[in-house]
Amino acid sequence: MIPLDIRVQAKPFDYGQECGRFAQQTGRVGAVVTFCGIVRDTDTGALERMEIEHYPGMTERALTQIAEHAAARWDIKACTIIHRHGPMGPGEAIMMVATASPHRADAFAAADFLMDYLKSRAPFWKKEITNQGATWVEAKDSDEAALDRW
């Protein structure tokens, strides 16, 4: 079993520090791939905040299972997933994925797979609050289609 660091938290995280920590802990690998998702403003620039909800316990189990699936499919030696919940403003980090592998192709593929899963299947519910009110973010066809490649 590879080292998995799965965190679902309300508090902000420092992406740079997390990347450094992950790279140091992975030891002698040839590739580290990281991705950080950021709260994106609406097209009109009216986003006041995004609120993310989840079910504690269920969410962590789901993220662990998908990370284990990635580790079984690709040669990765470590994996970190950090996902926030609660209110966040435009420009704040929502989530981070990091994978480490002896070879870059596996590190990239595993990270890409995890990001697609987090976008479409992870048990989080997102609500956008603008000056016009609140709306739940619906799944996009393009996000669902991205899963077809896996």
ROBA-363065 format. One line per field, with one value per residue (C-alpha): residue number from 1; x, y, z; residue in three letters. Coordinates in steps of 0.001 Angstrom, whole numbers, always signed. Layout:
i NUM	...
east X	...
north Y	...
up Z	...
aa ala	...
END
This chain:
i 1	2	3	4	5	6	7	8	9	10	11	12	13	14	15	16	17	18	19	20	21	22	23	24	25	26	27	28	29	30	31	32	33	34	35	36	37	38	39	40	41	42	43	44	45	46	47	48	49	50	51	52	53	54	55	56	57	58	59	60	61	62	63	64	65	66	67	68	69	70	71	72	73	74	75	76	77	78	79	80	81	82	83	84	85	86	87	88	89	90	91	92	93	94	95	96	97	98	99	100	101	102	103	104	105	106	107	108	109	110	111	112	113	114	115	116	117	118	119	120	121	122	123	124	125	126	127	128	129	130	131	132	133	134	135	136	137	138	139	140	141	142	143	144	145	146	147	148	149	150
east +0	+1324	+1235	-2126	-2805	-6522	-7773	-11212	-11014	-12547	-9293	-7218	-3990	-725	-264	+3467	+4120	+2016	+3882	+7229	+6186	+4866	+8011	+10253	+8273	+8189	+11876	+13530	+10924	+11335	+8163	+5867	+2697	+497	-2688	-4541	-8172	-9148	-12569	-13372	-15494	-18616	-18516	-20121	-17732	-20599	-19465	-19427	-18504	-18819	-20031	-19127	-20976	-20162	-20937	-18031	-16800	-18474	-16412	-13072	-13911	-14841	-11627	-9527	-11160	-10510	-6896	-6429	-7931	-5426	-2558	-3646	-3897	-711	+2728	+2448	+4411	+2448	-763	-2216	-5738	-6795	-10332	-11918	-15516	-17423	-17413	-14615	-14130	-12920	-9231	-9091	-7773	-10510	-8492	-5108	-3991	-400	+998	+4539	+5887	+9160	+7936	+6094	+3437	+2041	+2197	+340	-2250	-3034	-3336	-5558	-7777	-8106	-8976	-11678	-13111	-13094	-14868	-17623	-18017	-16687	-19487	-19325	-22130	-21268	-23396	-22514	-23661	-23814	-25462	-28443	-28863	-27681	-27649	-26409	-23673	-24889	-22716	-21546	-21758	-18088	-17100	-19071	-17551	-14054	-14684	-15270	-11563	-10881
north +0	+3422	+6434	+8190	+11579	+12316	+15495	+17088	+20348	+23773	+25616	+27012	+25280	+26657	+25089	+25835	+24320	+21269	+20717	+21004	+18622	+16108	+16219	+15741	+12792	+10882	+10093	+8785	+9095	+10504	+12586	+14590	+16050	+18514	+20401	+23059	+23966	+27582	+29185	+30735	+33877	+33878	+35298	+38486	+38811	+38625	+35671	+36593	+33111	+29418	+27041	+23361	+20751	+17089	+14174	+13638	+10069	+9168	+11715	+10589	+6938	+7783	+9757	+6992	+4396	+6377	+7064	+3329	+2643	+5068	+3397	-23	+1225	+3336	+2988	+5767	+5746	+8393	+10384	+13425	+14774	+17882	+19167	+22039	+22507	+25484	+29042	+30214	+33396	+33864	+33048	+30705	+27169	+24517	+21363	+19869	+16577	+15324	+12075	+10696	+8016	+6712	+7920	+11074	+9352	+7458	+10527	+12656	+9982	+9242	+12949	+13581	+10631	+11872	+15395	+14106	+11970	+14863	+17101	+14632	+11873	+12928	+13496	+17283	+19753	+23274	+26377	+29728	+32834	+35993	+39372	+37771	+34932	+31355	+28512	+24938	+24099	+21391	+18755	+19647	+17268	+17941	+16823	+13611	+13019	+13382	+10282	+8204	+8099	+6173
up +0	-970	+1349	+918	+2457	+2121	+3796	+3701	+5604	+6002	+6631	+3760	+2789	+1432	-1995	-2127	+1278	+467	-2819	-1046	+1712	-798	-2952	+94	+1457	-1808	-1797	-4911	-7627	-11102	-11264	-9033	-10540	-8670	-9463	-7505	-8206	-7542	-6968	-10334	-10530	-12689	-16220	-14916	-11966	-9490	-7349	-3683	-2472	-3160	-482	-609	+1409	+2033	+4345	+6768	+6777	+3495	+1570	+2999	+2256	-1339	-1898	-366	-2618	-5786	-4749	-4142	-7573	-9158	-7283	-8559	-12137	-12380	-10832	-8279	-5040	-3106	-3430	-1679	-2079	-172	-668	+1201	+2261	+3591	+2234	-93	-2077	-5655	-5980	-2991	-3361	-3332	-3801	-4540	-6052	-5980	-7351	-7372	-9692	-11076	-14484	-15526	-17656	-14671	-12412	-14981	-15817	-12164	-11317	-14358	-13440	-9845	-10979	-13330	-10530	-8054	-10549	-11445	-8882	-5501	-2986	-2766	-3458	-4593	-4316	-5892	-4049	-6165	-5766	-7575	-5034	-4614	-7148	-6924	-9430	-11794	-13433	-16935	-19870	-20610	-17094	-17491	-20937	-19480	-17365	-20505	-21251	-18056
aa met	ile	pro	leu	asp	ile	arg	val	gln	ala	lys	pro	phe	asp	tyr	gly	gln	glu	cys	gly	arg	phe	ala	gln	gln	thr	gly	arg	val	gly	ala	val	val	thr	phe	cys	gly	ile	val	arg	asp	thr	asp	thr	gly	ala	leu	glu	arg	met	glu	ile	glu	his	tyr	pro	gly	met	thr	glu	arg	ala	leu	thr	gln	ile	ala	glu	his	ala	ala	ala	arg	trp	asp	ile	lys	ala	cys	thr	ile	ile	his	arg	his	gly	pro	met	gly	pro	gly	glu	ala	ile	met	met	val	ala	thr	ala	ser	pro	his	arg	ala	asp	ala	phe	ala	ala	ala	asp	phe	leu	met	asp	tyr	leu	lys	ser	arg	ala	pro	phe	trp	lys	lys	glu	ile	thr	asn	gln	gly	ala	thr	trp	val	glu	ala	lys	asp	ser	asp	glu	ala	ala	leu	asp	arg	trp
END
